[in-house]
Amino acid sequence: MDVTTNSNQTFICSFNDFIEKAEELCPRKEKWIEWVFRGHGSLDWELETSIERLCNRIHGNLTYTKELEIELLREFQRRYHFYSTNIPRESDLLQWLSIMRHNGAPTRLLDFTYSIYIAAYFAVEEYVAMKSSKGSDIYGFDIWAINSTVLGETVRLNSKRLAPKKSIEDNVNSDNVVNKFLFEHNRRRGVIQVTPFRFNEKQSFQKGIFICPIDITTSFKDNLFANGSNEKDYVKRLTFDEKKWEGSCRGSPKNGRDMGWEFLERLDDMNISRKSLFPGLQGFAESLSKYHHSYWKITTKNLNKSRR
C-alpha cells in the first residue's frame, strides 16, 4: 500500500503498488498521454539539466550559462561534419541540441519519456549500479512525473503570439517558435515540452521527449514552478524507499527481499531492458551486465548443491 506524505510525493511499497499507480497516471482507455516521466537512481537527485550541473560545478552559479551554451553549440556545429554527413540546418537549434544531448554534450534539454515503465527501468538500473558501489548511502530511487497537458496549456495561454495554432506541439517544435522561446524571449521563466522533427533510433525506442527551461540563468526547478499552476496537479514524485519496501524477489543474486533486483526482474518480464531500449549489439551486450535470468538460476543451483 502506498503512503502519501505530502501534496506531490507518494511512497510506493511494492511492485503491485507501482502497477496500480502507473495505471492511474496512464489509463489504457485514454489515447492522450497526460504525464511524462523521468527516473532518478537516487533520492538525493534534483531535476537539473546537464548544462546546469556543469555551470554549478565550474562557476558555482548559473550567471554565465547562456554564454556557455552558445559557445558549446557553436563548437559542436563547427566540428560535427567530422563525424556525420547528415547535417541539420544551422537554424534548426532544437535538432542540434538534441544531437548534442544524445551524444553526451551538456545542454538545456532534460530527457523524459512517455512511458512510466521505461522511466522506472532507468531509475532502477542506476540505483542497482550505485548501490553495489556505495552501499547503504543509496537506499531508493524516484520517478518524477510532469503533467504535459498543464504544461502545454500554460505555454499556449502565455504565448499566444508565438503559438497561435491549436496544437501547441506543432508550434513549439517549429524552428521559429523554439528559437524565440529559447534564444530570444528567454528572460521569462518557464519550461516547454519539445521534440525534434527527426528522432534518432534510441529516442524512438525509449519514447523520448525533452522538457526544456526557457531561462537557463535560473535552475530547472525555478523554471518548472514559475507557471503558477498548482504543484500537486502539475508535478508528482513517486518514491521507492527500500526501508518501506514490502515486495520480495523470487530469485535475486542475494536470495532476499531486494527492491532493485525485483524491479529489474519484473521489467525484464515486460521486455523492458537495456537490450530493448538500446537496439543493436552494444545494447544487448551491455544488458548482460545489468540483469539476466541466469544470475539467480546459477545462485539457486549452487545453493541446492550445498544443501545436499
C-alpha positions in Angstrom: 0.0 0.0 0.0 1.4 3.4 -0.9 1.7 6.2 1.7 1.3 9.8 0.6 3.4 12.1 2.7 2.7 15.4 1.1 0.9 17.0 -1.8 3.0 15.6 -4.6 5.1 12.8 -3.2 3.9 9.2 -2.9 5.8 6.3 -1.4 5.5 3.1 -3.4 5.9 0.0 -1.3 5.6 -2.9 -3.7 5.7 -3.7 -7.4 1.9 -4.1 -7.4 1.5 -0.6 -5.9 3.7 0.6 -8.8 1.5 -1.0 -11.4 -1.7 0.5 -9.8 -0.1 3.9 -9.8 1.0 3.5 -13.4 -2.5 2.6 -14.5 -3.8 5.6 -12.6 -1.5 8.0 -14.3 -1.7 6.3 -17.7 -5.1 4.7 -18.1 -5.3 2.4 -21.0 -8.6 3.7 -22.2 -7.1 7.2 -22.8 -5.4 7.8 -26.1 -3.8 11.0 -25.0 -0.8 10.6 -22.7 -1.2 13.2 -19.9 2.0 12.6 -18.0 5.7 12.4 -19.0 8.2 10.7 -16.7 11.9 10.7 -15.7 13.7 8.2 -13.5 16.4 9.0 -10.9 18.6 6.4 -9.4 19.0 8.3 -6.1 16.6 10.0 -3.8 19.1 12.9 -3.5 19.0 13.9 -7.2 17.2 17.0 -8.2 15.6 17.8 -11.6 18.6 19.5 -13.2 19.8 19.8 -16.8 23.4 18.8 -17.7 24.4 22.3 -18.5 23.1 23.5 -15.2 25.2 20.9 -13.4 28.2 21.9 -15.4 27.9 25.6 -14.7 27.3 25.0 -11.0 30.4 22.8 -10.9 32.6 25.3 -12.8 31.3 28.7 -11.6 29.2 27.8 -8.5 26.2 29.6 -10.1 24.3 29.9 -13.4 25.2 33.5 -14.3 27.1 32.6 -17.5 25.1 29.6 -18.6 23.7 31.4 -21.6 27.2 32.4 -22.9 28.5 28.8 -22.3 25.5 27.3 -24.2 26.3 29.5 -27.2 30.0 28.6 -27.2 29.3 24.8 -26.8 26.7 24.9 -29.6 29.0 26.7 -31.9 31.9 24.4 -31.2 29.7 21.4 -31.8 28.3 22.8 -35.1 31.8 23.6 -36.4 33.1 20.0 -35.9 30.0 17.8 -36.3 30.9 17.2 -40.0 33.9 15.2 -38.9 31.6 12.5 -37.6 28.5 12.7 -39.8 27.3 13.7 -43.2 23.7 14.1 -42.1 24.0 17.7 -41.0 20.9 19.7 -39.8 20.2 23.2 -41.0 22.2 25.7 -38.9 18.9 27.4 -37.8 17.4 24.2 -36.5 18.6 24.7 -33.0 16.4 22.1 -31.4 17.7 19.4 -33.7 21.3 20.5 -32.9 20.6 20.4 -29.1 19.0 17.0 -29.5 22.0 15.6 -31.2 24.3 17.1 -28.6 22.3 15.6 -25.8 22.1 12.2 -27.5 25.9 12.1 -27.7 26.6 13.3 -24.1 27.2 17.1 -24.5 25.8 19.4 -21.9 22.6 21.1 -23.0 19.4 22.7 -21.5 17.4 19.6 -22.6 16.2 17.3 -19.9 15.2 13.7 -21.0 11.7 12.5 -20.2 9.7 9.6 -21.6 6.0 9.0 -22.3 6.4 5.5 -20.6 6.5 5.3 -16.8 7.9 1.8 -17.2 10.9 3.0 -19.2 11.5 5.7 -16.7 11.4 3.1 -13.9 14.0 1.0 -15.8 16.5 3.8 -16.0 16.0 4.7 -12.3 16.4 1.1 -11.2 19.4 0.4 -13.4 21.2 3.4 -11.9 20.0 2.6 -8.4 21.3 -1.0 -8.5 24.7 0.1 -10.0 25.2 2.8 -7.4 24.1 0.7 -4.5 26.6 -2.0 -5.4 29.4 0.6 -5.1 28.1 2.9 -2.4 26.1 0.5 -0.3 23.8 2.0 2.4 24.4 5.5 1.1 21.9 4.7 -1.7 18.6 3.5 -0.3 16.0 4.3 -3.0 15.0 5.9 -6.3 12.5 8.3 -7.7 10.2 8.6 -10.7 9.3 12.2 -11.5 6.0 12.9 -13.4 5.1 16.2 -15.1 1.6 16.9 -16.4 2.2 17.6 -20.1 -1.4 18.8 -20.5 -1.0 21.5 -17.9 2.4 22.4 -19.3 1.1 22.8 -22.9 -1.8 24.8 -21.8 0.4 27.2 -19.7 2.7 27.7 -22.8 -0.4 28.3 -25.0 -2.0 30.9 -22.7 1.2 32.8 -22.0 2.5 32.8 -25.6 -0.5 33.2 -28.0 1.6 35.5 -30.2 4.3 32.8 -30.6 2.0 29.8 -30.8 -1.3 30.8 -32.5 -2.3 27.4 -33.8 -4.5 24.9 -32.0 -1.8 22.3 -31.4 0.9 23.5 -29.0 3.1 20.6 -30.0 3.1 21.7 -33.7 4.1 25.2 -32.6 6.9 24.6 -30.1 8.6 22.1 -32.4 8.9 24.6 -35.3 12.2 26.3 -35.8 11.0 29.9 -35.3 9.0 29.3 -32.2 11.7 27.2 -30.5 14.3 29.9 -31.3 12.1 32.6 -29.9 11.3 30.7 -26.8 14.8 29.6 -26.1 17.1 32.2 -27.5 15.2 35.4 -27.9 12.5 35.6 -25.2 14.4 33.9 -22.5 14.0 36.4 -19.7 10.7 34.9 -18.8 10.9 31.7 -16.7 9.1 28.6 -17.6 9.5 25.2 -19.3 8.4 23.9 -22.6 7.9 20.3 -23.9 9.8 19.8 -27.2 10.7 17.0 -29.6 12.9 17.4 -32.7 11.4 16.7 -36.1 13.9 13.8 -36.7 14.1 11.2 -34.0 17.2 9.2 -33.5 16.8 5.4 -33.1 17.4 5.5 -29.3 14.9 8.2 -28.7 12.2 6.4 -30.8 12.7 3.1 -28.8 12.6 4.9 -25.5 9.5 7.0 -26.3 11.6 10.1 -25.5 10.7 13.7 -25.2 12.5 16.7 -23.8 11.4 19.3 -21.3 13.4 22.4 -21.6 13.8 25.5 -19.3 13.4 28.9 -21.0 15.6 30.9 -18.7 18.8 28.9 -18.2 20.3 31.6 -15.9 18.0 30.1 -13.2 17.5 26.5 -12.2 15.3 24.0 -14.0 13.2 23.8 -10.8 12.7 27.6 -10.7 11.6 27.5 -14.3 9.3 24.5 -13.7 7.4 26.1 -10.9 7.2 29.6 -12.4 4.0 28.9 -14.3 1.7 29.4 -11.3 -0.1 26.1 -11.6 -1.0 24.0 -8.5 2.1 22.0 -7.8 0.2 18.9 -6.7 -1.6 18.8 -10.1 1.4 19.6 -12.1 4.3 17.6 -10.7 4.3 14.2 -8.9 7.2 12.3 -7.3 7.0 8.6 -6.9 9.5 7.5 -4.2 10.7 3.9 -3.8 12.4 3.6 -0.4 13.9 0.2 0.4 13.1 0.8 4.1 9.4 0.8 3.2 9.6 -1.9 0.6 7.2 -4.9 1.1 7.9 -6.8 -2.0 10.1 -9.9 -2.4 12.0 -11.1 -5.4 11.6 -14.7 -6.3 15.2 -15.0 -7.3 17.9 -12.4 -6.9 21.6 -12.9 -6.5 21.1 -12.1 -2.9 18.2 -14.5 -2.4 16.2 -12.0 -0.4 13.9 -9.0 -0.4 15.8 -6.7 -2.7 13.8 -3.8 -4.3 16.2 -3.2 -7.2 16.6 -6.8 -8.4 12.8 -7.3 -8.1 12.2 -4.4 -10.4 14.8 -5.4 -13.0 13.3 -8.9 -13.0 9.7 -7.7 -13.4 10.6 -5.2 -16.0 12.6 -7.8 -17.9 9.4 -10.0 -17.9 7.7 -7.0 -19.6 10.5 -6.8 -22.2 11.8 -3.6 -20.8 15.6 -3.8 -20.5 18.8 -2.3 -21.9 18.6 -4.6 -24.9 15.2 -3.4 -25.9 15.9 0.3 -25.1 19.3 0.4 -26.8 18.8 -1.6 -30.0 21.9 -3.3 -31.6 24.7 -5.5 -30.4 26.1 -3.0 -27.9 22.7 -2.7 -26.1 22.4 -6.5 -26.0 25.9 -6.9 -24.7 25.5 -4.3 -22.0 22.2 -5.8 -20.9 24.1 -8.9 -19.8 25.9 -6.8 -17.1 22.6 -5.3 -15.9 20.2 -8.2 -15.5 19.8 -11.7 -16.8 17.7 -14.5 -15.5 20.7 -16.8 -15.3 22.0 -14.7 -12.4 19.6 -16.2 -9.9 19.4 -19.6 -11.6 23.1 -20.1 -11.0 22.8 -18.9 -7.4 19.8 -21.2 -6.7 21.6 -24.2 -8.3 24.7 -23.7 -6.2 22.6 -23.2 -3.1 20.7 -26.5 -3.7 24.1 -28.3 -4.3 25.4 -27.1 -1.0 22.4 -28.5 0.9 22.8 -32.0 -0.5 
